[in-house]
Amino acid sequence: MTHILIVDGTTDGHTRKIAHVLAENLRARFCSVDILDAAATRRLYPEGYDGVIVAASVHIGAFQRPVANWVREHARTLNLLPTAFLAVCLAVVERGTKPRQEVLRIMRRFLDRCSWRPTITKMVAGALPYTKYGWLKRMMMKRIVAKAGGHTDTTRDYEYTDWGDLRDFARDFAELAAQRAVAIGGIA
């Protein structure tokens, strides 16, 4: 069985949802999956896994500090394994190339500072949970989203994640990790 670790960092909870959906998709492909909240006191280490996926969301131009700390601490091992970094961000749904270029810049800066070279990097559209925000954040997000031509009805939440694309990613990553398991003598 292929063993995969998913490490996540979330601000409003959607990246955690993505991590859990990924885990379900990987388990459907006969993978053993552990999920680690990077901010939790419980520690899991990448050693012993056939692959590692790290998912974090962009907020105010950066990823969560606990994710950066965990990646930096384990970069040497991560660079030896099949790994993926999922950058969850609302900017992915904006029209034009400028928002995606900005997310790529933020991602490159994060990876450089952590000395990590993931096998796969992927931008994933996030969510807009207006009903979970406090008044000030809800109004700020509404203004930002309105500029980008997005949804501004603050009485409901919006999910922009392409769950089918995420399922395809899980399939591809499971195959990549299984190849490593076979290469080191494990049974996939």
Secondary structure, DSSP 8 states (H G I E B T S, - for coil): -EEEEEEEE-SSSHHHHHHHHHHHHHHTTTEEEEEEETTSSS---STT-SEEEEEEE-BTTB--HHHHHHHHHHHHHHTTS-EEEEEEEGGGGSSSSHHHHHHHHHHHHHHHHHT---SEEEEEE-EE-GGGS-HHHHHHHHHHHHHTT----TTS-EE---HHHHHHHHHHHHHHHHHHHHHTT---
